[in-house]
Amino acid sequence: MPAHIAILVGDVVVALLLGALSSLAYGLPSQQLPMTFGYAAVLLAAAIFGRRCGFLTIAAIIGAVVVRGQAGAGPIDFAAFAAIAGILAWLAAEVRSSRRPGDVLKRFQADREQRALLDHLPKMVWIAEPDGTMRYHNRYWYEYTGLSGDEGWQAIVHPEDMDAGTDAWRNSMATAQPLNLEMRFRRADGSYRWHLVKGVPIIGADGKVHCWYGASTDIEDQKRAMETLALANQRISRFLAVLSHELRNPLAGVTTASDLLHHQGTGPEQRKQALATLHRQSQHLRRMVDDLLDISRVTQGKVELRRSLVEIGELLDEVHRDNLPVAQQYGVVLVPPDREGKCHVRGDHARLRQVLDNLVSNAIKACEPGQRVFMSVVESDGESTITVSDEGQGLDQDFVARMFDPFVQSPAWQSRGLGLGLSIVKHITELHGGQVSVHSDGPARGASFTLKLPCESVTDGCECDEGPVRIAPAIRAHVLIVEDELENAEALQTLLELEGHRASIATDAESALRLSREDPVDIVMCDLELKDGMSGYDVARMLQSYGEAPYLIAYSGYGQQSDRDRTRLAGFQQHLVKPATLTEILGAIDEGLRQGPGAMASGRRLVS
């Protein structure tokens, strides 16, 4: 016989025995004793055998009394007895299930502590009945929604998420499967925020859902972060595609020009054109690499400004003069700058020049032949306002709001650059304490970029910083080039010798140290990564141990501020980033001759 059937039979037998004994009590003289004895029998049955046995005992007592035909009790008495006995049976069964009466109080206390814990969780916690009716909301739910508690989740869900939420909730209740979905809930201030809603069914021993426990977690910030990351990934993917295209264009020109120079049938004029192509495309590649390095530095806050007093009008004249040939090539009219008086700014001349070159170059490219580009500067209330405007293709208003973000390009400008220039312009301007803005009346109606920079008053007799003083051309140096790429070293050696300097080459650290001992040098241009195990840092430290150390110039592809700090600590006086222009290299050598101990004398001895 199954266990549950045996238990049921036992409860019935006990109930019948107790019912029979209780009915015998009605033959006693006392009219109160039979009722009291019945209650005692019910309590005994429920306390020992459980609630079911207690209820069966009630039925057995009433049945036995009726069968014996004892008319001492009427229907009302039986009903009252059944009600009171039922309550006693339920209480006795509760005491029995908790083993000790104190357990009921402890369980109540534990429930209070659980509710207190749920009230302090930073998410909306809820308990629902099996049919979905909400039984409990924690305090955070009331604080978030601003509701009284009579309303359900439907009162705060976003209308667009209502159908999906309702379907998911119904499906979970029908299948007793956990609930897991994302919905937007209205906050007390009226704004909607995304929440991750999770619900778990609590299933009893009978296999039925007794209730649902759930929580709604605010994921608005995570949602926004993921959207931003997805947008950034999209921009980077587009940037890599553009970078690949932009790199292939100048590389194709370099390859073609190189093949042309190696061809035996190439004439003088063709060689001249090939050399011009090599120079132009190499400069284009250098600008792209510089933009990549700049955007990395500015986003990490590692741009170092070398401030001096810059006269903006003169700077605009430089930009006009240097961009005029490009404008003429495109057939664009680059109007001379419009300026009144002098306007001085305390800033980095090279960086401000970079900003204006970028804006003017973009303006030229935006114009059709015959259209004009304007530049102007106005000083007012201690602030200089620099404007670069054009009559070109104009800008869509939706694009204006994000055009200073990295890797962003207007559809009309795609494949014309890397989408980094304007972001660099914005960061450099802000580093100078200024701001940049753009205005356009729409496509085909031109655009106007405005820079605002704080001015600096100049007292009479104060002169602007004119930059480093160049050494007289008659002074020549002995330069040691430490470079493990022999072709690069030989090309640099040829350029320096054409400028009148004497140059030697060492392809590793050992030969560099040996040559410097055998034939003392004025300047050492040293790569930082060498192939023989010793680095350029090791060469610098060894050379400084000599009696009269040469002037040390680091010449490397590493150009971050951390790299410059490391070379300075190693003893290098200057740091040039590959590929440096000949002007930059010659300027570094001249600075070395001017500052190096004893170098002026040794340099002059080289002049015959």
Steps between C-alpha positions, in 0.01 A plus 500: 500500500642844410615710796255784445204255485614337823521841669152591379357171633670564834350849523152358428534227765619747764219742411233227529631383839510854637157570354354189666654588837373858475144384424504286817561816704148618417366234737670672793298727734695822419372690196834684458729199508404347165591822310823541697595138444440545126732801483766306692470208258543731198804672657654162581449369146635814330797535736610138464396402150455830316236734365323239284454266793360788705242588234402134459451477877257797488298323233510170693375663823207672329417182309511280812275734697247512217508119455439439869202733482604710795288813466690712746652705216330662204633616159620832639694320773660271248598794279652689792685188611635441150622859466671518837646152472627578151692802630644293782605228256675753274688656794598161640626394158707820469656436839566141399664604170728748676589242768524778758260791555798739498578404139192686380631823654847437361360443155306825524816682610699345214235619255530855635878492463467369146265784410741753655783359289293515183402861574866605501597334171575756222256336260126443475418169674155345477304191602203389291224246540485201261249689284730805473329719760763702687526408866797713602721786375810613686562862599717575196204424274295773668792745492571438130142507376352753742182286511293394799528125440149428374627519141684213329797499269272577205460854638868584450607297197579683175212468250734355237606222740153413632413222253839328526492520880145367526570209264819405686326511841208289380732245344702469821188452712361240260824299482637571851825609332717790629423846366788688331451809284592868463241777530486873556335618822385856570673672788326738739640798303334372181813367326526141381799280583587151382467216755595134495199313639557154647238281671535154655206268579493347851369145454370296794510128569172460316666621180295820484623860496437653843631848411752694289810681625642763268720807466531783247853640467572840343730443198458841333867594545617162371269538199640842418856373546436207266346730240798733526738206467311367200512845338872527577560156346306606194708817469826309548399247235425784263825670600704187426336470159575866426856465636562202272374699202691815591826312556476314170462821299838657595666158511388443143655833403824416683517157333436642152755779546760255629447269203527798268832606653637147459389475135785541253291694251398774744601847380606801713157660501334173597752451782423848625127422505565167675708671768227759552245220536720320754537817705129589487373153584754446778385828656140380472589175679683694769197724559275197544741339748527832687119520520483149645765585758334832581155352558658242730682769697211744528249236611743392774581856602868462407544797267782723617457867404813709449351839566630828368344830403335449158371787286189359331510735201852387412397139548211549256743651250717186528201274448385706202843498342556124543150395387483733200666254256251227596208740455628602157537133408129445579399826332378642834547865598677523839428857608776673707422517873283781628653640821528829684787570735680227690345222706734295722422158650712305745512163328693237309584648160532162328174368645302814415647487151386137478144603594480777240667291229240231558207740476632680191590173327148366563346823374700481177395140440135592563500760221445472129729691260430872521360491854673689783649427841524778760707547818460771761588586860332749732595590858226599742473496881826313546404228253613433146243368253655319203269409213565269204207493257435379148239509225515126449281194544363591845389267776188310594367610841475141627870456432611826662427373854749211474757616248768558768484136617789268401458289183189693391476608138231663295381271217628757251845488665548127536826370352655849527666439835483309828233705673746611770590855404205685655518294819866603534402863431244490780736346756793731423274807512363393839855441629563868423198599709288568193209349313410420141160507333357461152203647317351420162173605339478160337633302203659706221493814719850493644624462857666719760731376778563732794782476753489703821829532692591713800724793406804620690591865524852592391687788661703741291835360406394139556587281209356166408704184521660455160597138561841340530799682358654316206876442486686668218522272195882509512503283812493129416476196723622144512182293539489133594185328374413190704239312297462126438312559172799564274304645207337762724835584657674539162222727368525722809882502472473622140259780595724621784811495280315700234437759774874511574509282813720194542303186582598151613281191533481231770245219465532371857591619849851352506611663176342829615708500820814398313463770231433769758824406678711482184364818344322730750169636374297813575152355453360148539165423334401168650210264441356356821453140387811325370544137402809389690349487848607848612248782454538866420451572871810289573699692237398831658604389849837369378578816301428717803776322689757646259697809595320728251167349405352587159159662456243216498193500275252213521363415154218249537154397392387528863365847565267490799567726797602196706761417233634855510519488879695175485752631245553815706573290809744291295696816409368594155475876451248481213243255370409489129218278377541308174460606231635846587543758228846614395423842649423342839818290490720793403338715767575235765862476385539879510352504852751232599790702364377802688451322834742205496813539719795580280297426192525847350876478487509150362233589247697798374813287462314300239473802272790506257 
